[in-house]
């Protein structure tokens, strides 16, 4: 399967630091790698309704959830580009991931087996100088990938609060040059032996 990246932009600020860093990393991808960018502000996802004990989920056929489902299924690599909000992913990113629960329970979709072996990545900008404060965000993405049987490429961290600040983070820009070129290992839960 030819690599196809889905970039899920999950910021409440257009052209924010996280998106700038994600675009710098994406510039390094070979030209034959397809890229699809979906901004969750332009395509707002409704809150997820958990029906698992009431009825089956129905495959969405229109609107933002259908767009995201089709794009997710078509992707070999899913990149969650979310700023660090209260030490985890943004509400927009969390709503997108919540819908994965419904897709797992949609008859005929085989969402988990389809996504197994594909790769989940993260890109985030944070205002702290200490990268450890982003551990909960990285844990959310790693554990989601582990549950799905996906690979996890890690999280590209950049520093920035004011618009454009991340472009001054020379270390983050250097990491962006090779971020997607790395081989992503199969995700493991922290309690699993390495």
N, C-alpha and C positions, 0 to 999 in steps of 0.2 A: 504494500500500500504506500503510495506517495505521501510524504509528510504533508499534513495540513494543520496549521495552527489556528486555533480559535482564541482570540484575545477578548476576554470579558472585562470591560472597563467598569469598575464598581466604585466610582468616586462621586461625591456630590459637587465637585468642582470640575468644570470642563478644562481640558488642557492642563490639569494639575501635575504636580511633581511625579506622582506614580505613573501617569500616562506618558509623560516625557521620558521617564526611565525605560518603560516598556517599549516605547517606539525606538529608543536608542539600541536596545537589545535586538529588536526585530529587524533593524537595518542590517544586522550581521547575518541574517539567514540567507541561504543561497536563493537566487532568483527563482528557481523552480519550485521552491516551497510555497504552497498557497497560504495566504493569510486572510482571515476574516476577523473584523473588528466589530464588536457589538457593545455599544455604550448603554448601560442599564438606566441611565438618566433619560436617554432618548427613547428607550424601549422598557419602560418600568414594568417590573414583574409584580403581580399581586401577591399578597400574603398566601402562603401555602396552607391548604386545608387538608388535614390528615383524615383520610377516609378508610384507613386500613381495617377498621373493625365494623365499618358500616356497608361499604360497597367497593367495587373495583374502581380504580382510576380510569378515566377515558383519555385516549391520546388526544392532545390538543391539536386542532387543525388550523387555527388562526391566532393572530395576536402575538405578543412578545414571548409567551411561554412556548408556543409552537415554533417560533423562530429560533429560540434558544435550544429547544430539544433537537431540532433538525441539525443545527450547527454543531451541537455537542456530539451527536451521533456521527457526523461526518468528519470530526476532528481526530487526528492521531495525537495531538498535543493540545491540552486546554490550559490556558494561562489566565489565572485569576489576578487581575491588576487592581488591588485594593489598597488604599491608604491604611495605615494603622489607626483605627478608631477605637479608643478605649481598650487598646492592647489586643485587639483581634481584628477580624475582617469587618468591613462595613456592613451596614444593614442590607444594602443592595446585594452584596456578595453572598451574605447569609441566606437571603430569600432565594437566590439562584440555587445554592446548594440544597436548601430545604426542598425544592422541587425535584431534586434527584430522588428523594424518598418516594414521591408519587410515581416517578418514572420507573422505579424498581418494582412497583406494584401495578403497572399498566400491562394488561394482557397482550401478549404477542410482541412486546417490545424487546424483551431480553436485554434490558439496559445494562445490568451488571456484567453479563458475559460479553456483551459488545464492548464495554469500556475496559475490561480486563486486558492488561498488557499495554494499554495506552499510557500516556504520561501527563501528569498534572504538575504545573509549575506555579510559582507565585512571584509577583513583583509588588513591592511596597515602598512607600516613602514614609519616614517617621521623623519626628522633631527631636527625639532623644539622640544623644551621642552614643549611648550604650545600646548596642544591637540586641542584647538579651531581652529587652522589653518587648521585642517582636516574637519571642518564643511561643506565646499562646496562638498567634496568627499562624506561624509555621506548623504548630501542632495540629491545629484545625485542618489545614490542608494535607499534612502528612497522614493523619488518621483517616481522613476521608478517602485518600488514595489507597491506603492499606485496606480499608473495608471493601473497596471496589476491586481489589486485585490489580491496581494500577501501579505504574512506576511513579516516583516522586523526584522531580529535578531540583527541589529546594526552592528557596526564596531569594530573589535578588533584592537586596536592601539598599536604599539610598537615603541620604539625609536631606531634609528640606521641609520648611514650614511655609514660608512666603512663596508666592508663585515664582517658578523658575529657579528656586534655590538648589534643586537637585543637580542642575547643570554646573554648579560650582563644586560638587562632590566628585573630585577626580578619581578617587578610589572606586566609587560606584560605577562611574562611566567606564573605567578600565575593566571591571568585572562584567559589565554589560556586553563588552566585545566578544566574550567567549562563553557567556552564560548558557545559551542554548546549544552550544557545540559539545557540551559535556554529556557523557553517557549517564542516563538516569537509572538508578537502581530500583528494584522492586521495593515498594513502600512496605514498611514493617511497623507494627504498633510498638510503642516503647517497651512493652513487657515481653516482646518476643526476643528470643536469643538471636544474636547476630551471627 
